[in-house]
Amino acid sequence: MTTAPDHPALSQALNAARAPVSASELHGSITALASALAPEQAMRELDAQLEDVAGSAAEALRDLARACMRDTQRALGDPDLSYVPLLPEGEAPLPDQAVALVDFCRGFLEGLGLAGVGAGQRLPAEVDEVLRAFAELGAGPVMLDDDAGDLEALTELIEFVRVGVMLVHTELGVDVDRAAT
């Protein structure tokens, strides 16, 4: 079984497979699928999302994406709240981290759409509020420079997204631990 990739490893696999998404966008989609669907359904939807990726690097990408899905499902169900969005590490320039956060939000909203969330259903007000905020962030760009004030602002945005994801996961009611057993 492949271990969950970090941002550079997933980016490299996506580039090698010539996939048209960024690592953060794919992780956003994976996170949404893990939040809205039972584990087996989420994995099937992920496989369908990657079915157009071909070539010698495609299977390695699928293996990493599946490992990322398993890790995300585990983290979302963790009572210690260990879930974090897959974004470039702190040494990456702030503008690159901001672009990745925008990509994550877009991927998350796309993943919820693939899972059928919102299609004719009334969502709790808190979820609707989070999704509106993610749509605003996903519309980008988030303009940041490499200074301390912008680092603090980005850190707060990332924490907002992390907590928002966990709220959506909780409100949608997918109990990953119970569904996986």
C-alpha positions as CSV (number, residue, x, y, z in Angstrom):
1,M,0.0,0.0,0.0
2,T,1.3,3.4,-1.0
3,T,1.7,6.0,1.8
4,A,0.0,9.3,1.5
5,P,1.9,11.8,-0.6
6,D,3.1,15.2,0.4
7,H,2.5,18.2,-1.8
8,P,5.7,18.0,-3.9
9,A,5.2,14.2,-4.5
10,L,1.6,14.6,-5.6
11,S,2.6,17.6,-7.8
12,Q,5.4,15.6,-9.4
13,A,3.0,12.7,-10.1
14,L,0.4,15.0,-11.6
15,N,3.0,16.7,-13.8
16,A,4.5,13.3,-14.9
17,A,1.0,12.1,-15.8
18,R,0.2,15.4,-17.5
19,A,-2.9,15.7,-15.5
20,P,-4.7,19.1,-15.8
21,V,-5.0,19.8,-12.1
22,S,-2.7,21.0,-9.3
23,A,-2.0,18.9,-6.2
24,S,-4.0,21.3,-4.1
25,E,-7.0,21.2,-6.4
26,L,-6.9,17.4,-6.5
27,H,-6.7,17.3,-2.7
28,G,-9.6,19.7,-2.4
29,S,-11.7,17.4,-4.6
30,I,-10.5,14.3,-2.6
31,T,-11.4,16.1,0.6
32,A,-14.9,16.9,-0.7
33,L,-15.5,13.4,-1.8
34,A,-14.3,12.0,1.5
35,S,-16.6,14.5,3.3
36,A,-19.7,13.8,1.3
37,L,-19.6,10.1,0.3
38,A,-19.0,6.8,2.1
39,P,-15.4,5.6,1.7
40,E,-16.1,3.1,-1.1
41,Q,-18.2,5.6,-3.1
42,A,-15.5,8.3,-2.6
43,M,-12.8,6.0,-3.9
44,R,-14.9,5.0,-7.0
45,E,-15.6,8.7,-7.7
46,L,-11.9,9.4,-7.4
47,D,-11.1,6.6,-9.8
48,A,-13.6,8.0,-12.3
49,Q,-12.2,11.5,-11.9
50,L,-8.7,10.1,-12.9
51,E,-9.8,7.7,-15.6
52,D,-8.8,10.0,-18.5
53,V,-5.2,10.2,-17.2
54,A,-3.1,7.9,-19.4
55,G,0.5,7.0,-20.0
56,S,3.2,5.4,-18.1
57,A,2.8,7.7,-15.1
58,A,-0.9,7.3,-14.8
59,E,-0.9,4.2,-12.5
60,A,1.6,5.8,-10.1
61,L,-0.7,8.9,-9.9
62,R,-3.7,6.7,-9.2
63,D,-1.9,4.9,-6.4
64,L,-0.8,8.2,-4.8
65,A,-4.3,9.7,-5.2
66,R,-5.9,6.6,-3.6
67,A,-3.3,6.8,-0.7
68,C,-4.2,10.5,-0.4
69,M,-7.9,9.6,-0.2
70,R,-7.3,7.0,2.5
71,D,-5.2,9.4,4.5
72,T,-7.8,12.2,4.1
73,Q,-10.7,9.9,5.2
74,R,-8.7,8.9,8.3
75,A,-7.8,12.5,9.1
76,L,-11.4,13.7,8.7
77,G,-12.6,11.0,11.1
78,D,-9.7,11.7,13.6
79,P,-11.1,12.9,17.0
80,D,-7.8,14.8,17.4
81,L,-8.7,16.9,14.3
82,S,-5.6,16.1,12.4
83,Y,-7.0,17.1,9.0
84,V,-5.0,19.7,7.1
85,P,-5.4,20.8,3.4
86,L,-2.5,19.6,1.2
87,L,-0.7,22.9,0.4
88,P,2.9,23.8,-0.4
89,E,5.1,23.8,2.7
90,G,6.0,27.0,4.6
91,E,9.2,27.5,2.6
92,A,7.3,28.1,-0.6
93,P,6.7,31.7,-1.5
94,L,3.5,33.2,-0.1
95,P,2.0,33.9,-3.5
96,D,2.4,30.2,-4.4
97,Q,0.8,29.1,-1.2
98,A,-2.1,31.6,-1.9
99,V,-2.6,30.2,-5.4
100,A,-2.6,26.7,-3.9
101,L,-5.3,27.7,-1.4
102,V,-7.4,29.1,-4.2
103,D,-6.9,25.8,-6.1
104,F,-7.9,23.8,-3.0
105,C,-11.1,25.7,-2.6
106,R,-12.0,25.2,-6.3
107,G,-11.3,21.5,-6.1
108,F,-13.3,21.2,-2.9
109,L,-16.4,22.8,-4.5
110,E,-15.9,20.7,-7.7
111,G,-15.7,17.6,-5.5
112,L,-18.9,18.4,-3.7
113,G,-20.6,18.9,-7.1
114,L,-19.3,15.5,-8.2
115,A,-20.7,14.0,-5.0
116,G,-24.1,15.5,-5.7
117,V,-24.0,17.9,-2.7
118,G,-26.4,20.8,-3.2
119,A,-28.2,19.2,-6.1
120,G,-31.8,19.9,-5.0
121,Q,-31.0,19.6,-1.3
122,R,-31.2,22.2,1.4
123,L,-27.9,22.5,3.2
124,P,-27.5,23.6,6.8
125,A,-26.9,27.4,7.1
126,E,-23.4,26.9,8.4
127,V,-22.4,24.7,5.4
128,D,-23.9,27.2,3.0
129,E,-21.9,30.0,4.6
130,V,-18.7,28.0,4.4
131,L,-19.3,27.1,0.7
132,R,-20.0,30.7,-0.2
133,A,-16.7,31.7,1.5
134,F,-14.9,28.9,-0.4
135,A,-16.5,30.2,-3.6
136,E,-15.2,33.7,-2.9
137,L,-11.7,32.3,-2.2
138,G,-11.8,30.0,-5.2
139,A,-12.6,32.9,-7.4
140,G,-9.1,34.2,-6.5
141,P,-6.7,35.7,-6.6
142,V,-5.5,36.1,-3.1
143,M,-2.9,38.8,-3.4
144,L,0.0,38.4,-0.9
145,D,3.6,39.5,-0.6
146,D,6.3,37.8,1.3
147,D,5.9,39.9,4.5
148,A,5.0,39.0,8.1
149,G,1.5,40.6,7.9
150,D,0.6,38.6,4.8
151,L,2.0,35.4,6.3
152,E,-0.3,35.9,9.3
153,A,-3.3,36.6,6.9
154,L,-2.5,33.4,4.9
155,T,-2.2,31.4,8.0
156,E,-5.6,32.6,9.2
157,L,-7.2,31.8,5.8
158,I,-5.7,28.3,5.8
159,E,-7.1,27.7,9.3
160,F,-10.5,29.0,8.2
161,V,-10.5,26.6,5.3
162,R,-9.3,23.7,7.5
163,V,-12.1,24.3,10.1
164,G,-14.6,24.9,7.3
165,V,-13.8,21.6,5.7
166,M,-14.2,19.8,9.1
167,L,-17.6,21.6,9.6
168,V,-18.8,20.5,6.2
169,H,-17.7,17.0,6.8
170,T,-19.5,16.9,10.2
171,E,-22.7,18.5,8.9
172,L,-22.9,16.2,5.8
173,G,-22.9,13.3,8.3
174,V,-20.4,10.9,6.7
175,D,-19.0,8.8,9.6
176,V,-15.8,7.5,8.0
177,D,-14.8,5.4,10.9
178,R,-18.1,3.6,11.1
179,A,-18.4,3.2,7.3
180,A,-14.9,1.8,7.0
181,T,-15.6,-1.1,9.4
